[in-house]
């Protein structure tokens, strides 16, 4: 084995961490829908929420991110056919967070997914997070998620966007700010007026929730989209704010970006699941071996070995290996 290897699952929240104490903490809602088609074949037969990052499901990072911001109660919204995310979320929930599970019966958009949280939303300020949004760093400083939550609660605004600079503004939802007040929202603009992109975290007031329930905006496909409804509300004069997150926004939407995020987070050459078997191998840098995997006589770098994969005599770099024997160069 080359270099140091770890054989445990790393949590990003430790017992000594300080969770902000909010007088009236908002409700967290984690949206887990979507087929993760750009993560195939890794995502075949696997909900997006269970995609492994450092041998931990994405849902674990979402819950810990919210807890660090002072949010101690969250609803995890799952698809009608997903019977795996709920149990995984409860098992991975960090100490100090209460987790509920709600079901979105049909995939009818992000706004519909939020409304699936039902009575949990009543009278609550809500922080909505897409399960594939991973933020790192700046846990307490200016622009941190916790500070933005506090700013939103004190602002009297009906919605708040967590933003990050992007070098691809034509491919994303973009927000123009005046201080912390939203002036303009645009989706994939041909001529961007800003490089501040939506990261997949929205905050909404009780009034905004009721507006979404009563008069949702429909996409061309007939889906209730949260961003689309908020855009209409902004045009109608609902006050909205936002701020730039001054840490790292890590992408997990493609196999290449998942490997890059793995590289950014991994602090040792290799991370090996406790029940994986590794024999006569050289691993690293940036190698993660999943639960139950079996490796023999392999040399790997920049690689993700999915749970249950079997590799013998493989020499590779920049690849993802799945349990069915598929190897994908990224």
C-alpha positions in Angstrom: 0.0 0.0 0.0 1.5 3.3 -1.0 1.3 6.1 1.6 -1.2 6.3 4.4 -4.7 4.8 4.0 -7.7 5.3 6.1 -10.3 2.6 6.8 -13.2 4.5 8.4 -15.9 6.9 7.3 -15.1 10.5 7.9 -17.8 12.8 9.3 -17.4 16.5 8.8 -19.1 17.3 12.1 -17.3 16.3 15.4 -18.6 16.4 18.9 -16.6 19.5 19.7 -18.0 21.5 16.8 -20.1 24.6 17.7 -23.6 24.7 16.2 -25.0 28.2 16.0 -27.8 28.7 18.5 -30.8 30.3 16.7 -33.7 31.5 18.7 -36.2 30.2 16.1 -34.2 28.0 13.7 -35.8 27.5 10.3 -36.8 24.1 8.9 -34.4 22.4 6.6 -35.7 20.7 3.5 -33.4 18.5 1.4 -34.5 17.7 -2.1 -33.2 14.3 -3.3 -35.0 13.8 -6.6 -33.4 13.5 -10.0 -32.0 10.5 -11.9 -28.3 11.6 -11.8 -28.0 10.6 -15.5 -24.6 12.4 -15.8 -23.3 10.1 -13.0 -24.0 6.9 -14.9 -23.0 4.1 -14.7 -22.2 4.8 -11.0 -25.8 6.0 -10.4 -27.5 3.0 -12.1 -30.0 1.6 -9.6 -28.9 4.2 -7.0 -30.7 7.3 -5.8 -28.7 10.5 -6.2 -28.7 11.0 -2.4 -26.7 7.8 -2.0 -23.9 8.6 -4.5 -20.8 7.9 -2.5 -18.4 10.8 -1.7 -15.5 9.6 0.5 -17.5 6.5 1.2 -20.4 8.5 2.7 -23.7 9.2 0.9 -24.3 12.8 -0.4 -27.3 13.0 2.0 -24.9 13.0 4.9 -23.1 16.1 3.7 -26.4 17.9 3.2 -27.6 17.2 6.7 -24.2 18.2 8.3 -24.1 21.4 6.2 -27.5 22.5 7.5 -26.6 21.6 11.1 -23.5 23.7 10.9 -25.7 26.6 9.9 -27.8 26.1 13.1 -30.7 24.1 11.5 -31.6 21.2 13.8 -34.7 19.8 12.1 -34.9 18.7 8.5 -37.3 17.0 6.1 -35.8 14.8 3.5 -38.0 14.6 0.4 -37.7 11.4 -1.5 -39.2 10.1 -4.7 -42.2 7.7 -4.8 -40.0 4.7 -5.8 -37.1 5.5 -3.4 -37.2 3.3 -0.4 -33.5 3.6 0.4 -32.8 7.3 1.1 -35.1 7.6 4.1 -33.4 4.9 6.2 -30.0 6.1 5.0 -30.8 9.6 6.1 -31.9 8.5 9.5 -28.8 6.4 10.0 -26.4 9.2 8.8 -28.2 12.0 10.6 -25.6 13.9 12.8 -26.1 14.2 16.5 -28.4 17.2 17.2 -30.5 16.9 14.1 -34.1 15.6 13.9 -34.9 14.0 10.5 -38.3 13.5 8.9 -39.0 11.8 5.6 -41.6 13.0 3.1 -42.5 11.4 -0.2 -43.0 13.2 -3.5 -45.3 10.7 -5.3 -44.5 11.9 -8.8 -41.5 13.9 -10.1 -43.3 17.2 -10.7 -40.4 19.7 -10.1 -38.5 21.2 -7.2 -41.4 23.4 -6.0 -43.7 20.4 -5.8 -40.9 18.5 -3.9 -40.8 21.3 -1.4 -44.6 21.3 -0.9 -44.4 17.5 -0.3 -43.0 18.4 3.1 -46.7 19.2 3.9 -47.5 20.3 7.4 -43.9 20.6 8.5 -43.8 23.8 6.4 -46.7 25.5 8.2 -45.6 28.9 9.6 -41.9 28.1 9.2 -39.0 29.8 7.6 -37.4 27.2 5.4 -33.9 26.5 4.1 -34.1 24.3 1.0 -31.0 22.4 -0.2 -30.4 20.3 -3.3 -28.8 17.0 -2.1 -25.9 17.4 -4.6 -24.8 20.8 -3.2 -21.6 20.5 -1.3 -20.0 23.5 0.4 -16.6 23.5 2.1 -14.9 26.1 4.3 -16.0 29.4 5.7 -18.2 27.8 8.4 -18.4 30.9 10.6 -17.1 33.9 8.7 -18.7 36.6 6.5 -20.8 35.0 3.9 -21.0 31.6 5.6 -24.2 29.7 5.4 -24.9 30.2 9.1 -24.5 34.0 8.7 -26.7 34.0 5.7 -29.4 32.2 7.5 -29.3 34.8 10.3 -29.3 37.6 7.7 -32.3 36.2 6.0 -34.3 35.7 9.3 -33.5 39.4 10.2 -34.2 40.9 6.8 -37.9 40.6 6.4 -37.4 39.3 2.9 -39.5 36.5 1.4 -36.6 34.6 -0.3 -32.8 34.5 -0.1 -30.3 32.9 -2.5 -26.9 31.5 -1.5 -24.6 32.4 -4.4 -21.1 31.7 -5.6 -18.9 33.1 -8.4 -18.8 31.0 -11.6 -16.8 31.2 -14.8 -19.8 29.6 -16.7 -22.6 32.1 -16.1 -24.3 31.3 -19.4 -24.9 27.8 -18.1 -26.5 28.6 -14.8 -29.1 30.6 -12.9 -27.6 34.1 -12.3 -28.5 36.8 -9.7 -27.7 40.5 -9.9 -27.4 42.1 -6.4 -27.4 45.6 -5.0 -25.8 45.0 -1.6 -27.9 42.1 -0.4 -31.0 42.9 -2.3 -31.8 41.0 -5.5 -32.2 43.3 -8.5 -32.5 40.7 -11.3 -32.8 36.9 -11.8 -32.0 35.2 -15.0 -31.7 31.6 -16.1 -28.8 30.7 -18.4 -28.5 34.3 -19.8 -27.0 34.8 -23.2 -25.5 38.1 -21.9 -24.9 37.7 -18.2 -25.1 40.8 -16.0 -23.4 39.0 -13.1 -21.2 36.0 -12.4 -23.0 35.1 -9.2 -24.7 31.7 -9.6 -27.3 29.8 -7.7 -25.7 27.0 -5.8 -28.8 25.0 -5.0 -29.7 26.5 -1.6 -32.8 28.7 -1.3 -34.4 30.3 1.8 -38.1 31.1 1.8 -40.5 32.8 4.2 -43.9 31.4 5.4 -45.5 33.9 3.0 -43.5 32.6 0.1 -44.5 29.0 1.0 -48.1 30.0 1.0 -47.7 31.7 -2.4 -46.1 28.6 -3.8 -49.0 26.5 -2.5 -51.7 28.8 -3.9 -50.2 30.0 -7.2 -47.2 28.0 -8.3 -45.5 28.9 -11.6 -45.4 26.0 -14.0 -42.5 25.2 -16.3 -43.1 24.4 -20.0 -43.2 20.7 -19.0 -45.9 21.4 -16.5 -43.7 21.0 -13.4 -43.7 23.3 -10.4 -40.3 24.7 -10.2 -39.1 26.6 -7.1 -36.7 28.9 -8.9 -39.4 29.7 -11.5 -42.0 30.5 -8.9 -39.5 32.7 -7.0 -38.7 34.6 -10.2 -42.4 35.4 -10.8 -42.7 36.5 -7.2 -39.7 38.8 -7.6 -41.3 40.3 -10.6 -44.5 40.9 -8.5 -42.5 42.8 -5.9 -41.8 40.3 -3.2 -38.5 41.4 -1.6 -35.6 39.0 -2.0 -32.0 38.9 -1.0 -28.8 37.0 -1.4 -25.1 36.9 -0.7 -22.0 35.2 -2.0 -20.8 32.1 -0.1 -17.1 32.8 0.4 -15.9 29.2 0.6 -15.7 26.4 -1.9 -18.7 25.2 -3.9 -17.9 21.7 -4.9 -19.6 20.0 -7.9 -20.8 16.4 -7.8 -23.0 16.4 -11.0 -20.7 14.4 -13.3 -18.2 11.6 -12.8 -15.4 14.0 -13.6 -16.5 16.6 -11.1 -17.2 13.9 -8.5 -13.6 12.7 -8.8 -12.4 16.3 -8.6 -14.4 16.9 -5.4 -13.1 13.7 -4.0 -9.6 15.0 -4.7 -10.4 18.3 -3.0 -11.7 16.6 0.2 -9.4 13.6 0.6 -6.5 14.3 3.0 -4.7 11.0 2.5 -3.7 9.0 -0.6 -6.4 6.4 -0.2 -9.6 5.9 1.8 -10.7 2.3 2.2 -14.0 1.1 3.5 -13.7 -1.0 6.7 -15.0 -4.2 5.1 -13.1 -3.8 1.8 -10.3 -6.2 1.0 -7.1 -4.9 -0.5 -4.3 -7.2 -1.3 -0.9 -6.4 -2.9 -2.0 -3.0 -4.2 -0.6 0.5 -4.7 -3.3 3.1 -4.2 -3.1 6.9 -4.5 -3.2 9.7 -4.8 -7.0 10.3 -4.7 -8.3 6.7 -4.4 -11.5 5.7 -2.6 -12.5 2.0 -2.2 -16.1 1.4 -1.3 -17.8 -1.1 1.0 -17.3 -4.8 0.2 -15.0 -4.1 -2.7 -12.2 -6.6 -3.4 -8.9 -5.5 -4.9 -5.9 -7.7 -5.8 -2.6 -6.7 -7.5 -4.0 -3.3 -8.6 -2.3 0.1 -9.1 -4.8 2.9 -9.0 -4.7 6.7 -8.9 -7.5 9.2 -9.2 -10.1 6.5 -8.9 -13.4 5.7 -7.3 -14.1 2.0 -6.7 -17.8 1.6 -6.0 -19.2 -0.7 -3.2 -19.0 -4.3 -4.2 -16.6 -3.9 -7.2 -14.0 -6.6 -7.9 -10.7 -5.7 -9.5 -7.7 -8.0 -10.2 -4.5 -6.8 -11.8 -5.9 -3.4 -12.9 -3.5 -0.5 -13.5 -5.5 2.7 -14.0 -5.9 6.4 -13.4 -8.9 8.7 -13.8 -11.5 6.0 -13.7 -14.7 4.9 -11.9 -15.3 1.2 -11.3 -18.8 -0.1 -10.5 -20.0 -3.4 -9.0 -21.1 -4.8 -12.3 -17.6 -4.7 -13.7 -18.0 -1.5 -15.7 -15.0 0.9 -15.8 -15.5 4.4 -17.0 -12.7 6.7 -18.0 -13.3 10.3 -16.9 
